[in-house]
Amino acid sequence: MLDMTPTISASPVDGAHHLRVLLVDDDEFARTIVGESLGLGMTVQTASTVAEAIGMIDEFDPHAVVTDLDFGRGPDGVELLLHLEEDYPWVGKVVLTAHASEGLAMGRGDRIPAGTVYLVKNDLESLADLSRAVESSIRNPFAVTTPPPSEGTDARIPVSAAQGETLRMLAEGMSNHAIARVRGISLRSAESLVTRIFLTLGITPDPDINSRVVAVRLWQQGRVYIK
């Protein structure tokens, strides 16, 4: 679990205190806490949308960008990463998200560009880990890296791509009728798919528990990934 104490360890990157980091997150609390922590050793500017971040890049000239993936409606974090890869390939790229799989956050395939450090919030022991990830993204621009989960991290549950997409629809509040319409399947098939998801997640039928809420909570906690 992420320790929100803003403590930054000694930096392994020469001149790290002169690094400029653009932090992009639509959650004001996250921007404040993470921004203040990184700001102890780096110069940080923040943006709440992808469009705002793109508009800041030329003037701020960041060494690295730290971004969430899901921004609701509008451009998402992957689009920002691809923009950086195309126009600013020298900028370090770090994803900081609650989702263990990009597909669960975005409902798409593997689109994160090479050179991106992918961090799951629940795997971070402290914000010092994020500082090191920023430095790593600048040093190693060619391979996507995912730091290993910290000891004690809850085991994640693998789901298929179809189950992951359906789980994302459940998180958006879609009914079985809506899921059937979007996926182009019968209502009965949609109901069976949702039931199989519950079984995969270890959710057993219980009249006192809303299985859809439990499934979405697991998704939001980053406990599920697409295999």
C-alpha positions as CSV (number, residue, x, y, z in Angstrom):
1,M,0.0,0.0,0.0
2,L,1.3,3.4,-0.9
3,D,2.7,5.4,2.0
4,M,1.7,9.0,1.3
5,T,4.5,10.4,3.5
6,P,6.4,12.8,1.2
7,T,9.9,11.4,1.7
8,I,12.4,11.4,-1.1
9,S,15.6,9.3,-0.9
10,A,18.9,10.4,-2.3
11,S,18.7,10.5,-6.0
12,P,20.9,8.2,-8.2
13,V,20.6,10.5,-11.2
14,D,23.2,13.3,-11.6
15,G,21.5,16.7,-11.3
16,A,18.2,15.1,-10.2
17,H,17.3,18.2,-8.2
18,H,17.2,20.1,-11.5
19,L,14.8,17.6,-13.1
20,R,11.5,19.1,-14.3
21,V,8.4,16.8,-14.0
22,L,5.0,17.3,-15.4
23,L,2.3,15.5,-13.2
24,V,-1.0,14.8,-14.9
25,D,-4.0,13.6,-12.9
26,D,-7.6,14.6,-12.7
27,D,-7.7,14.0,-8.9
28,E,-6.8,17.2,-7.1
29,F,-5.7,15.3,-3.9
30,A,-3.4,13.0,-5.9
31,R,-1.9,16.0,-7.7
32,T,-1.3,17.8,-4.4
33,I,0.3,14.9,-2.4
34,V,2.3,13.5,-5.3
35,G,3.3,16.9,-6.6
36,E,4.5,18.1,-3.2
37,S,6.5,14.9,-2.6
38,L,8.3,15.0,-6.0
39,G,8.7,18.8,-5.5
40,L,11.1,18.1,-2.6
41,G,13.7,17.0,-5.1
42,M,12.4,18.1,-8.5
43,T,10.7,21.0,-10.1
44,V,7.0,20.0,-10.6
45,Q,4.1,21.4,-12.5
46,T,0.7,19.8,-12.6
47,A,-2.2,19.5,-15.1
48,S,-5.7,18.1,-14.6
49,T,-6.3,17.1,-18.2
50,V,-4.4,15.6,-21.1
51,A,-5.2,18.7,-23.2
52,E,-3.8,21.0,-20.5
53,A,-0.7,18.9,-20.2
54,I,0.0,18.9,-23.9
55,G,-0.3,22.7,-23.9
56,M,2.3,23.0,-21.2
57,I,5.0,20.8,-22.6
58,D,6.8,23.3,-24.9
59,E,7.1,26.0,-22.3
60,F,7.8,23.8,-19.3
61,D,10.1,21.5,-21.2
62,P,9.8,18.6,-18.7
63,H,12.4,15.8,-18.4
64,A,9.6,13.4,-17.5
65,V,5.8,13.2,-17.4
66,V,3.9,11.2,-14.8
67,T,0.3,10.5,-15.8
68,D,-2.8,8.6,-14.8
69,L,-4.5,6.6,-17.5
70,D,-8.2,7.2,-17.1
71,F,-9.4,10.8,-17.4
72,G,-13.1,10.1,-18.0
73,R,-14.3,11.7,-21.2
74,G,-11.8,13.3,-23.5
75,P,-8.2,12.3,-24.3
76,D,-6.7,9.6,-22.0
77,G,-3.3,9.0,-20.6
78,V,-2.3,6.6,-23.3
79,E,-2.9,9.4,-25.9
80,L,-0.6,11.6,-23.9
81,L,2.1,9.0,-23.9
82,L,1.8,8.4,-27.6
83,H,2.0,12.2,-28.2
84,L,5.2,12.2,-26.2
85,E,6.6,9.3,-28.1
86,E,5.9,11.0,-31.4
87,D,6.9,14.6,-30.7
88,Y,9.1,14.4,-27.5
89,P,10.8,11.0,-27.5
90,W,13.5,12.1,-25.1
91,V,10.9,12.8,-22.3
92,G,10.7,10.1,-19.6
93,K,7.2,8.5,-19.4
94,V,5.7,7.2,-16.1
95,V,2.2,5.8,-15.6
96,L,0.8,6.0,-12.1
97,T,-2.5,4.2,-11.9
98,A,-4.7,1.9,-9.7
99,H,-5.1,-0.6,-12.5
100,A,-2.9,-3.6,-12.8
101,S,-3.7,-3.8,-16.6
102,E,-3.9,-1.0,-19.1
103,G,-6.8,-2.9,-20.7
104,L,-8.9,-2.6,-17.6
105,A,-8.4,1.1,-17.4
106,M,-8.8,1.9,-21.1
107,G,-10.5,-1.2,-22.7
108,R,-7.9,-1.4,-25.4
109,G,-4.9,-3.6,-26.3
110,D,-1.3,-3.0,-25.3
111,R,-0.7,0.5,-26.6
112,I,1.7,1.9,-24.0
113,P,4.9,3.0,-25.9
114,A,8.3,1.6,-25.1
115,G,10.2,3.5,-22.5
116,T,7.3,3.8,-20.2
117,V,7.5,2.9,-16.5
118,Y,4.2,1.4,-15.4
119,L,3.4,1.8,-11.7
120,V,0.5,0.4,-9.8
121,K,-0.4,2.6,-6.8
122,N,-1.0,-0.4,-4.5
123,D,2.5,-1.7,-5.2
124,L,4.3,1.4,-4.1
125,E,5.7,1.3,-0.6
126,S,6.4,5.0,-0.6
127,L,6.5,8.0,-2.9
128,A,10.3,7.6,-2.9
129,D,9.6,4.7,-5.3
130,L,7.9,7.1,-7.7
131,S,10.9,9.4,-7.6
132,R,13.2,6.6,-8.5
133,A,10.8,5.6,-11.3
134,V,10.9,9.1,-12.8
135,E,14.7,8.9,-12.8
136,S,14.6,5.4,-14.3
137,S,12.3,6.6,-17.1
138,I,14.9,9.2,-18.1
139,R,17.8,6.8,-17.9
140,N,16.2,3.9,-19.8
141,P,14.2,5.2,-22.8
142,F,13.8,1.9,-24.7
143,A,12.0,-0.7,-22.6
144,V,8.7,-0.7,-20.8
145,T,9.3,-1.6,-17.2
146,T,7.0,-2.6,-14.4
147,P,8.6,-2.7,-11.0
148,P,7.8,-5.9,-9.1
149,P,5.0,-5.8,-6.5
150,S,6.1,-5.1,-3.0
151,E,6.0,-7.9,-0.4
152,G,2.6,-8.4,1.0
153,T,0.8,-7.1,-2.1
154,D,-2.5,-9.0,-2.5
155,A,-2.5,-11.6,-5.3
156,R,-4.1,-10.3,-8.5
157,I,-6.8,-12.2,-10.4
158,P,-6.3,-12.9,-14.1
159,V,-9.3,-12.5,-16.4
160,S,-9.7,-12.8,-20.2
161,A,-9.8,-9.8,-22.5
162,A,-13.5,-10.3,-23.0
163,Q,-14.1,-10.5,-19.2
164,G,-11.9,-7.4,-18.7
165,E,-13.9,-5.4,-21.2
166,T,-17.1,-6.5,-19.6
167,L,-15.8,-5.7,-16.2
168,R,-15.0,-2.2,-17.4
169,M,-18.6,-1.9,-18.6
170,L,-19.9,-3.0,-15.2
171,A,-17.7,-0.3,-13.7
172,E,-19.5,2.2,-16.0
173,G,-22.8,1.1,-14.6
174,M,-24.0,-0.7,-17.7
175,S,-26.8,-3.2,-17.3
176,N,-26.7,-6.7,-18.8
177,H,-29.0,-5.5,-21.6
178,A,-26.6,-2.7,-22.4
179,I,-23.6,-5.1,-22.3
180,A,-25.4,-7.4,-24.7
181,R,-26.1,-4.5,-27.1
182,V,-22.6,-3.2,-27.1
183,R,-20.9,-6.6,-27.5
184,G,-23.4,-7.7,-30.1
185,I,-24.5,-10.8,-28.2
186,S,-27.8,-12.1,-26.7
187,L,-29.0,-11.1,-23.3
188,R,-28.6,-14.7,-22.1
189,S,-24.9,-14.7,-23.3
190,A,-24.3,-11.4,-21.5
191,E,-25.8,-12.8,-18.3
192,S,-23.6,-15.9,-18.6
193,L,-20.5,-13.8,-19.2
194,V,-21.2,-11.6,-16.1
195,T,-21.8,-14.7,-14.0
196,R,-18.5,-16.3,-15.2
197,I,-16.7,-13.0,-14.2
198,F,-18.1,-13.3,-10.7
199,L,-16.9,-16.9,-10.4
200,T,-13.5,-16.0,-11.8
201,L,-13.2,-13.2,-9.2
202,G,-14.2,-15.7,-6.4
203,I,-17.5,-13.9,-5.8
204,T,-20.1,-16.5,-4.7
205,P,-23.9,-15.8,-4.8
206,D,-25.1,-14.2,-1.6
207,P,-28.5,-12.5,-1.2
208,D,-26.9,-10.0,1.2
209,I,-24.1,-8.9,-1.2
210,N,-24.3,-7.1,-4.5
211,S,-21.9,-9.1,-6.7
212,R,-21.6,-6.2,-9.3
213,V,-20.4,-3.8,-6.6
214,V,-17.8,-6.3,-5.3
215,A,-16.5,-7.0,-8.8
216,V,-16.2,-3.3,-9.6
217,R,-14.4,-2.7,-6.3
218,L,-11.8,-5.3,-7.1
219,W,-11.3,-3.6,-10.5
220,Q,-10.9,-0.2,-8.9
221,Q,-8.4,-1.6,-6.4
222,G,-6.1,-2.9,-9.1
223,R,-6.7,-6.5,-8.0
224,V,-7.6,-7.7,-11.5
225,Y,-5.4,-7.9,-14.6
226,I,-6.0,-9.1,-18.2
227,K,-3.9,-12.3,-18.9
